Amino acid sequence: SWGKREVRARMRQLEARMRGKEEGNQHNSEDNDLDDTTKKNRRKKNREKEKKRISNAAREREKRLCNEQLDLPRKQELAEQIMLPFTLKKIMVDEWELVVHCNMVPNLPCPVTIKSTLDAYLQTKLEMFPEDDKKVISSEAEEKRKLRKDWVKAVEGLALYFNTAISHLLYKQEIPQYNQLVKKNDDSINQGKLIYSSVYGCEHLLRLFVRMPAFLEKKQVTPVERRWLLSKIGDLVRYLQKHQADIFVQTYRKPSESENCTEESGGDDDSIMQIVKRKKKEKEKKSIERGRKRRAQRSLSPARKKMR
């Protein structure tokens, strides 16, 4: 048993439904009466409205994501931790082209070695903090002593790190030369007399700077030590840029027979031409085999036969 109010509400709902059906039938009859052009125009308008709605929603979502990313602290990438200037990058690229593409090796020992450069750099830093008498006790004297120790520790650490990481910094074309150097000075290496920083030039030191952040990540260095070391390297990079004309004087030569990386990398022009011709023939054979396989697949496919 329904009340009067419920019956009236039910009647209103039924009337609203009937009106909606009548309006829908009217719209359908109007659509049938319209031309194709008007129907197309209406569809276009509906599509444009939908696109605008989607684009607005996408913009709002993008703004929200950007705001969220700005709030979060951005992690500094490895390449951004040590920024090399354009002039030093150009030196690295020129050296890479000479070694890799032109198949050249550096003349060792270099006229200006890493050790001599680091010693000159350390001397300039120590001159900024002259050493006072040890008997004098004051806060300024202690700070100077600490700074001197820090610079000495940083420079010696860089030289030691280069000596241990030299095998990871060489290109493939330089490894035979490195192996010969090790064989000739095997006794001196065992005694600790041969130091690679006193043989190689600062071009190889730039390679260490590029790979240093990755090396530090593997070593799991604390953030404080990382910042300290990277700040010292940044100051050294500025020194190298300032005196680049006097420091980067490495000369190159063609490798000897024992220093050739592979048979293909060295030799006369005739052997190089033979290698190029052989590679071309191999490419041609591969292309011919691919063509045969494609033709066989086309002939076997039943869909192709039906089309024919």
C-alpha positions as CSV (number, residue, x, y, z in Angstrom):
1,S,0.0,0.0,0.0
2,W,1.6,3.2,-1.2
3,G,0.9,6.7,0.2
4,K,-0.3,9.6,-1.9
5,R,3.1,11.2,-2.1
6,E,4.9,8.0,-3.3
7,V,2.2,7.5,-6.0
8,R,2.7,11.1,-7.2
9,A,6.5,10.7,-7.3
10,R,6.1,7.5,-9.2
11,M,3.8,9.2,-11.8
12,R,6.3,12.1,-12.2
13,Q,9.1,9.6,-13.0
14,L,7.0,7.8,-15.6
15,E,6.0,11.1,-17.2
16,A,9.7,12.3,-17.4
17,R,10.7,9.0,-19.0
18,M,7.9,9.3,-21.6
19,R,9.0,12.8,-22.4
20,G,12.6,11.7,-22.8
21,K,11.6,9.0,-25.2
22,E,9.5,11.4,-27.3
23,E,12.4,13.9,-27.5
24,G,14.8,11.1,-28.5
25,N,12.4,10.0,-31.3
26,Q,12.1,13.6,-32.5
27,H,16.0,13.9,-32.6
28,N,16.3,10.6,-34.5
29,S,13.6,11.7,-37.0
30,E,15.4,15.1,-37.4
31,D,18.8,13.2,-38.0
32,N,17.2,11.1,-40.6
33,D,15.7,14.1,-42.4
34,L,19.1,16.0,-42.4
35,D,21.6,15.8,-45.2
36,D,24.9,13.9,-45.1
37,T,26.9,17.2,-44.9
38,T,25.1,18.4,-41.8
39,K,25.5,15.0,-40.2
40,K,29.3,15.2,-40.9
41,N,29.5,18.7,-39.5
42,R,27.7,17.6,-36.3
43,R,30.1,14.6,-36.0
44,K,33.1,17.0,-36.5
45,K,31.8,19.3,-33.8
46,N,31.4,16.4,-31.4
47,R,34.9,15.2,-32.1
48,E,36.4,18.6,-31.5
49,K,34.5,18.9,-28.2
50,E,35.8,15.5,-27.2
51,K,39.4,16.5,-28.2
52,K,39.2,19.7,-26.2
53,R,37.9,17.9,-23.2
54,I,40.7,15.3,-23.4
55,S,43.4,18.0,-24.0
56,N,42.2,20.1,-21.0
57,A,42.3,17.0,-18.8
58,A,45.8,16.1,-20.0
59,R,47.1,19.7,-19.4
60,E,45.7,19.7,-15.9
61,R,47.3,16.3,-15.2
62,E,50.7,17.5,-16.6
63,K,50.6,20.6,-14.5
64,R,49.8,18.5,-11.4
65,L,52.7,16.2,-12.2
66,C,55.1,19.1,-12.8
67,N,54.2,20.6,-9.5
68,E,54.8,17.3,-7.8
69,Q,58.2,16.9,-9.5
70,L,59.3,20.4,-8.5
71,D,58.5,19.7,-4.9
72,L,60.7,16.6,-4.9
73,P,64.5,17.0,-4.7
74,R,66.0,16.2,-8.2
75,K,68.8,13.7,-8.2
76,Q,72.0,15.0,-9.8
77,E,73.2,12.8,-12.7
78,L,76.7,11.4,-12.9
79,A,77.6,13.6,-15.9
80,E,76.5,16.8,-14.0
81,Q,78.7,16.2,-11.0
82,I,82.0,17.2,-12.8
83,M,81.4,19.7,-15.5
84,L,84.2,20.0,-18.1
85,P,84.5,23.2,-20.2
86,F,84.1,23.0,-23.9
87,T,87.8,23.5,-24.6
88,L,88.8,20.4,-22.6
89,K,86.0,18.4,-24.1
90,K,87.3,19.3,-27.6
91,I,90.8,18.0,-26.5
92,M,89.2,14.7,-25.5
93,V,87.3,14.4,-28.8
94,D,90.4,15.2,-30.9
95,E,92.4,12.6,-28.9
96,W,89.6,10.0,-29.4
97,E,89.6,10.5,-33.1
98,L,93.4,10.2,-33.4
99,V,93.5,6.9,-31.3
100,V,90.3,5.2,-32.5
101,H,89.7,6.3,-36.0
102,C,93.3,7.1,-37.2
103,N,94.8,4.2,-35.2
104,M,97.5,6.2,-33.5
105,V,99.1,5.8,-30.1
106,P,100.6,8.4,-27.7
107,N,104.4,8.8,-27.4
108,L,105.4,7.7,-24.0
109,P,106.5,9.2,-21.7
110,C,104.6,12.4,-22.4
111,P,106.5,15.7,-22.4
112,V,104.2,17.0,-19.6
113,T,103.1,14.2,-17.4
114,I,100.3,14.0,-14.9
115,K,102.7,13.9,-12.0
116,S,104.5,17.1,-13.0
117,T,101.2,18.9,-13.6
118,L,99.8,17.8,-10.2
119,D,103.0,18.9,-8.5
120,A,102.8,22.4,-10.1
121,Y,99.2,22.7,-9.2
122,L,99.9,21.7,-5.6
123,Q,102.7,24.2,-5.4
124,T,100.3,27.0,-6.4
125,K,97.8,26.0,-3.7
126,L,100.4,25.7,-1.0
127,E,101.7,29.2,-1.9
128,M,98.2,30.5,-1.0
129,F,98.6,29.2,2.5
130,P,102.2,29.8,3.5
131,E,103.4,27.6,6.4
132,D,104.0,29.4,9.7
133,D,106.4,28.3,12.4
134,K,105.2,25.2,14.2
135,K,105.8,26.9,17.5
136,V,103.2,29.5,16.8
137,I,99.8,28.4,18.1
138,S,96.8,30.2,16.8
139,S,93.4,29.5,15.1
140,E,94.6,31.0,11.8
141,A,97.8,28.9,11.8
142,E,95.8,25.7,12.5
143,E,93.4,26.4,9.7
144,K,96.2,27.0,7.3
145,R,97.8,23.7,8.3
146,K,94.5,21.9,7.8
147,L,94.0,23.4,4.4
148,R,97.6,22.5,3.3
149,K,97.0,18.9,4.5
150,D,93.7,18.7,2.6
151,W,95.3,19.8,-0.7
152,V,98.2,17.4,-0.3
153,K,95.8,14.6,0.5
154,A,93.6,15.4,-2.5
155,V,96.4,15.6,-5.0
156,E,98.2,12.5,-3.8
157,G,94.8,10.6,-3.8
158,L,94.1,11.6,-7.4
159,A,97.6,10.4,-8.5
160,L,97.1,7.1,-6.6
161,Y,93.6,6.6,-8.1
162,F,94.9,7.2,-11.6
163,N,97.7,4.6,-11.1
164,T,95.2,2.0,-10.0
165,A,92.5,2.8,-12.6
166,I,94.8,3.2,-15.6
167,S,93.7,-0.1,-17.2
168,H,90.1,1.0,-17.2
169,L,90.8,4.3,-18.9
170,L,92.6,3.1,-22.0
171,Y,91.0,2.6,-25.4
172,K,91.3,-0.8,-27.1
173,Q,94.0,0.5,-29.4
174,E,96.2,1.5,-26.5
175,I,96.1,-1.8,-24.6
176,P,98.9,-3.5,-26.5
177,Q,101.2,-0.5,-25.8
178,Y,100.2,-0.7,-22.1
179,N,101.0,-4.4,-22.0
180,Q,104.5,-3.8,-23.6
181,L,105.1,-1.1,-21.0
182,V,104.2,-3.5,-18.2
183,K,106.5,-6.3,-19.6
184,K,109.5,-3.9,-20.0
185,N,109.2,-2.5,-16.5
186,D,108.0,-5.6,-14.7
187,D,110.7,-5.4,-12.1
188,S,110.3,-1.7,-11.5
189,I,106.5,-2.2,-11.1
190,N,107.0,-4.9,-8.5
191,Q,109.4,-2.6,-6.6
192,G,107.0,0.3,-6.9
193,K,109.3,2.5,-8.9
194,L,107.2,2.8,-12.1
195,I,104.3,5.2,-11.6
196,Y,101.9,5.5,-14.5
197,S,101.2,9.2,-13.6
198,S,104.8,9.9,-14.5
199,V,104.4,8.3,-18.0
200,Y,101.0,9.4,-19.3
201,G,99.8,12.9,-20.0
202,C,96.8,14.9,-18.7
203,E,94.7,13.8,-21.7
204,H,94.3,10.5,-19.8
205,L,93.6,12.5,-16.6
206,L,90.5,14.0,-18.2
207,R,89.2,10.5,-18.9
208,L,89.5,9.8,-15.1
209,F,87.5,12.9,-14.4
210,V,84.7,11.8,-16.7
211,R,84.5,8.3,-15.0
212,M,85.2,9.5,-11.5
213,P,81.5,9.8,-10.3
214,A,80.8,6.2,-11.5
215,F,83.9,5.0,-9.7
216,L,82.9,6.7,-6.5
217,E,79.4,5.2,-6.6
218,K,80.9,1.7,-6.8
219,K,83.3,2.4,-3.9
220,Q,80.3,3.6,-1.8
221,V,81.9,6.8,-0.7
222,T,80.1,8.9,1.9
223,P,78.3,12.1,0.6
224,V,80.7,14.3,2.6
225,E,83.8,12.8,1.1
226,R,82.2,12.8,-2.4
227,R,81.5,16.6,-2.2
228,W,85.0,17.3,-0.9
229,L,86.7,15.3,-3.6
230,L,84.5,16.7,-6.4
231,S,85.1,20.2,-5.3
232,K,88.9,19.7,-5.4
233,I,88.6,18.1,-8.9
234,G,86.5,21.1,-10.1
235,D,89.3,23.5,-8.9
236,L,91.9,21.3,-10.8
237,V,89.8,21.4,-13.9
238,R,89.8,25.2,-13.8
239,Y,93.6,25.1,-13.5
240,L,93.9,22.8,-16.5
241,Q,91.7,25.1,-18.6
242,K,93.8,28.1,-17.7
243,H,97.1,26.5,-18.6
244,Q,95.9,24.1,-21.3
245,A,98.4,25.4,-23.9
246,D,101.3,24.4,-21.7
247,I,99.8,21.1,-20.3
248,F,98.2,19.3,-23.3
249,V,101.2,18.8,-25.6
250,Q,100.8,15.0,-26.2
251,T,102.2,13.8,-29.5
252,Y,101.1,10.7,-31.4
253,R,102.6,8.1,-33.8
254,K,101.6,5.0,-35.7
255,P,101.9,1.8,-33.6
256,S,104.6,-0.7,-34.2
257,E,103.9,-4.3,-35.3
258,S,103.9,-5.5,-31.7
259,E,101.6,-2.7,-30.6
260,N,98.9,-3.4,-33.2
261,C,95.6,-4.3,-31.5
262,T,94.5,-6.7,-34.2
263,E,95.5,-7.7,-37.7
264,E,92.8,-5.6,-39.1
265,S,93.6,-2.4,-37.2
266,G,97.2,-2.2,-38.4
267,G,99.3,-3.0,-41.5
268,D,99.8,-1.5,-44.9
269,D,97.2,0.1,-47.2
270,D,97.0,-3.1,-49.3
271,S,95.9,-5.2,-46.4
272,I,93.3,-2.6,-45.3
273,M,91.9,-2.6,-48.8
274,Q,91.7,-6.4,-48.8
275,I,89.8,-6.3,-45.5
276,V,87.3,-3.7,-46.8
277,K,86.7,-5.8,-50.0
278,R,86.2,-8.9,-47.9
279,K,83.6,-7.1,-45.7
280,K,81.8,-5.8,-48.8
281,K,81.6,-9.4,-50.2
282,E,80.2,-10.7,-46.9
283,K,77.5,-8.0,-46.9
284,E,76.5,-8.8,-50.4
285,K,76.2,-12.5,-49.6
286,K,74.0,-11.7,-46.6
287,S,71.8,-9.5,-48.7
288,I,71.4,-12.2,-51.4
289,E,70.5,-14.8,-48.7
290,R,67.9,-12.4,-47.2
291,G,66.3,-11.9,-50.7
292,R,66.1,-15.7,-51.2
293,K,64.4,-16.2,-47.9
294,R,61.9,-13.5,-48.6
295,R,61.0,-15.0,-52.0
296,A,60.6,-18.4,-50.5
297,Q,58.3,-17.1,-47.8
298,R,56.2,-15.3,-50.4
299,S,55.9,-18.4,-52.6
300,L,54.9,-20.6,-49.7
301,S,52.3,-18.3,-48.2
302,P,48.7,-19.4,-49.2
303,A,47.3,-15.9,-48.9
304,R,49.6,-14.7,-51.7
305,K,48.5,-17.6,-53.9
306,K,44.8,-16.6,-53.4
307,M,45.6,-13.0,-54.3
308,R,47.3,-14.1,-57.5
